[in-house]
Amino acid sequence: MMNRSMLGVKPSLLCALLLAATAVPAGAANLIKTYSYFAIGGSTLDDIEVQLSKRGPEVKSTGTRHPGATQMAFTTRISYAKTSNSCRIADAVVTVKVKVILPEWRRPRKADADVRLFWDTLAADIRRHEERHVEIAKNHGRELEEDLKATYPQRNCDAAKAKAAEITAAVLARHDRAQLQFDRVESVNFESRILRLLRYRIERIERGQLPPA
């Protein structure tokens, strides 16, 4: 069995902020999502563990490689409306750009059925984990957009921009904490979750709802 620390998938939290005083259409937070895959080999669980530790994406926040990762960046475009004695945020559009990095096992013919079964279960859990990171990011992108639009007018546009930066920093800090908390919970529950998923997959195979591994 692979050890829990190696499978404690953590995203690369690359949050970039760009404030631009250009008019943009109103709307909810946008999500741009792409996928990237890295190949691994091996015919046993030990082989797969070694491959993941060598070929998995390196996460700068931990300095180690992981079996999956999600890189993300937040881009905020803001337009301002100025009057003789005030300035307010007229509109804000947040775009969350994410890149999900997942493993792809080049399954050898000699791999045993139980190894294939475990891999199918593990790969599905890694993808679910990373998709949840994407969901957390999008939710906070929407929150950022709503908070920016809800601000009161400021005395001038410099003050309005400073307020936008303050709001953005606060929301992105909450985002980072939410991502880390999710990883902590997932790491603690990893073994019981995988065993539960394995039992469920075996039951579905026995009922003919899934093809044999």
C-alpha positions in Angstrom: 0.0 0.0 0.0 1.3 3.4 -0.9 2.0 5.6 2.1 -0.4 8.4 3.0 2.1 11.3 2.8 3.0 10.5 -0.8 -0.7 10.6 -1.7 -1.6 13.8 0.2 -2.2 15.7 -3.0 -1.7 19.4 -2.6 -2.3 22.1 -5.3 0.2 24.6 -6.4 -1.5 27.8 -5.2 -0.3 30.2 -7.8 -2.7 33.2 -7.3 -1.9 36.1 -9.5 -3.7 39.4 -9.3 -4.0 41.8 -12.2 -6.1 45.0 -11.7 -7.0 46.8 -14.9 -9.2 49.9 -15.3 -10.9 48.7 -18.5 -14.6 48.2 -19.2 -15.6 44.6 -19.3 -19.0 42.9 -19.6 -20.7 42.0 -16.4 -21.1 38.4 -15.4 -20.2 35.7 -12.9 -16.6 34.5 -12.4 -15.2 32.8 -15.4 -13.3 29.5 -15.4 -10.7 28.5 -17.9 -9.7 24.9 -17.3 -7.1 22.8 -19.1 -5.6 19.3 -18.4 -2.1 17.9 -18.6 -1.0 14.3 -18.1 2.3 12.7 -17.1 2.9 9.1 -18.0 3.9 6.4 -15.5 4.7 2.7 -15.9 5.2 -0.2 -13.6 3.3 -3.5 -13.1 3.1 -3.6 -9.2 1.9 -1.2 -6.6 5.5 -0.6 -5.5 6.5 0.2 -9.1 3.6 2.7 -9.4 4.5 4.4 -6.1 8.1 4.9 -7.3 6.9 6.2 -10.7 4.6 8.7 -9.0 7.3 9.9 -6.7 9.7 10.4 -9.6 7.4 11.7 -12.3 4.6 13.5 -10.5 4.3 17.3 -10.6 6.6 19.1 -8.2 4.7 21.4 -5.9 6.8 24.5 -4.9 4.9 25.0 -1.7 6.0 21.6 -0.4 9.2 21.0 -2.5 8.1 17.5 -3.3 6.3 15.6 -6.1 2.7 14.6 -5.9 0.5 12.2 -7.9 -1.6 15.1 -9.0 -1.7 18.9 -8.8 -3.8 21.9 -9.8 -2.1 25.2 -10.7 -4.3 28.2 -10.6 -4.3 32.0 -11.2 -6.9 34.7 -10.5 -7.2 37.6 -12.9 -9.4 40.5 -11.9 -10.5 43.2 -14.4 -12.1 46.3 -12.8 -13.7 49.4 -14.2 -14.3 52.5 -12.2 -16.9 55.3 -12.3 -15.7 58.7 -11.2 -17.7 61.7 -10.1 -16.6 65.2 -8.9 -16.3 64.0 -5.3 -16.1 60.2 -5.4 -15.0 57.1 -7.3 -16.6 53.6 -7.2 -16.1 50.2 -8.7 -18.5 50.2 -11.6 -17.9 46.5 -12.6 -15.6 43.6 -11.8 -15.0 40.4 -13.7 -12.9 37.6 -12.2 -11.3 34.9 -14.3 -9.9 31.8 -12.7 -7.5 29.9 -14.9 -6.6 26.4 -13.7 -4.4 23.6 -15.1 -5.1 20.2 -13.7 -2.2 17.7 -13.8 -3.0 14.0 -13.6 -1.2 10.7 -13.9 -1.7 8.4 -16.9 -0.7 4.7 -16.2 0.7 2.9 -19.3 -0.7 -0.4 -18.1 1.5 -3.4 -18.9 -0.1 -6.6 -19.9 1.5 -8.5 -17.0 -0.1 -6.3 -14.4 -2.3 -8.3 -12.1 -6.0 -7.7 -11.9 -5.8 -6.5 -8.3 -3.2 -3.9 -9.3 -5.4 -2.7 -12.2 -8.4 -2.5 -9.8 -6.4 -0.4 -7.3 -5.1 1.9 -10.0 -8.5 2.5 -11.4 -9.8 3.4 -7.9 -6.8 5.6 -7.1 -6.8 7.4 -10.4 -10.5 8.3 -10.0 -9.9 9.6 -6.5 -7.0 11.7 -7.7 -9.1 13.3 -10.4 -12.0 13.9 -7.9 -9.6 15.5 -5.5 -8.2 17.9 -8.1 -11.6 18.8 -9.4 -12.6 19.8 -5.9 -9.6 22.1 -5.8 -11.0 23.7 -9.0 -14.4 24.0 -7.5 -13.0 25.8 -4.4 -11.1 28.2 -6.6 -14.1 29.0 -8.7 -16.3 29.6 -5.6 -13.8 32.1 -4.3 -13.5 33.7 -7.7 -17.2 34.3 -7.6 -17.0 35.5 -4.0 -14.2 38.0 -5.0 -16.3 39.3 -7.9 -19.4 39.8 -5.7 -17.4 41.5 -2.9 -15.8 43.9 -5.3 -19.1 44.9 -6.8 -20.6 45.5 -3.4 -18.1 48.1 -2.3 -19.2 51.6 -1.4 -17.9 54.7 -3.3 -14.5 56.0 -2.1 -13.3 59.6 -2.0 -11.2 59.1 -5.2 -10.1 56.4 -7.6 -6.8 55.8 -5.8 -8.8 55.0 -2.7 -11.1 52.8 -4.7 -8.2 50.9 -6.2 -6.7 50.4 -2.7 -10.0 49.1 -1.4 -10.1 46.6 -4.4 -6.6 45.4 -3.5 -7.6 45.0 0.2 -10.7 43.0 -0.7 -8.7 40.8 -3.2 -6.0 40.0 -0.7 -8.6 39.0 1.9 -10.5 36.7 -0.4 -7.4 35.1 -1.8 -6.2 34.5 1.7 -9.4 32.7 2.5 -9.1 30.8 -0.7 -5.6 29.5 0.3 -6.8 28.5 3.7 -9.8 26.6 2.3 -7.5 24.7 -0.1 -5.1 23.8 2.6 -7.9 22.7 4.9 -9.3 20.5 2.2 -5.9 18.8 1.7 -5.6 18.2 5.5 -9.0 16.5 5.7 -8.3 14.4 2.6 -5.0 13.3 3.9 -6.4 12.1 7.2 -9.2 10.2 5.5 -7.2 8.7 2.6 -6.9 5.1 3.7 -10.5 4.7 4.8 -11.7 6.5 1.6 -9.7 4.3 -0.7 -10.9 1.1 1.0 -14.5 2.3 0.8 -14.1 3.1 -2.9 -12.4 -0.2 -3.6 -15.3 -2.1 -2.0 -17.8 0.0 -4.0 -16.0 -0.7 -7.3 -15.8 -4.4 -6.6 -19.5 -4.5 -5.8 -20.3 -2.7 -9.1 -18.1 -5.1 -11.0 -19.8 -8.1 -9.4 -23.2 -6.6 -10.4 -22.0 -6.2 -13.9 -22.2 -2.4 -13.7 -18.5 -2.0 -14.4 -16.2 -4.1 -16.7 -13.6 -6.3 -14.9 -10.3 -4.5 -14.2 
